[in-house]
Amino acid sequence: MTTRQGEILAYIKEFAGSQGVSPTVRDIMARFGFKSPNGVMCHLHALERKGKVRRIHGIARGLLVVDETEKEVIAVLREVSQCRLRVDLLRRVEALLKTLVANAGLGNG
């Protein structure tokens, strides 16, 4: 994370803590002296890619700071999801092998 991204992230946390809502793009523009919303959006996209914030598209002030606990929960849920996919795949392979063995006449003894 760049220094500026860190500053913007700290501002978002501070603003949300004191105001109860996240800052708008224009709030961030004014605080950091950006000339256009595009500069802010580039930083917000980078923070989102790095997993530091999550944006709810189409909602005003839909900017959420992602804390470390949330990241850990998401990682665990992804792992559980992958395990379920693996179990499903193993069950399909097992069923396929049983079918192949039965069709080959190898399952009689």
Secondary structure, DSSP 8 states (H G I E B T S, - for coil): --HHHHHHHHHHHHHHHHHSS---HHHHHHHHT-SSHHHHHHHHHHHHHTTSEEE-TTSTT-EEE--HHHHHHHHHHHHHHHHHHHHHHHHHHHHHHHHHHHHHT-TT-
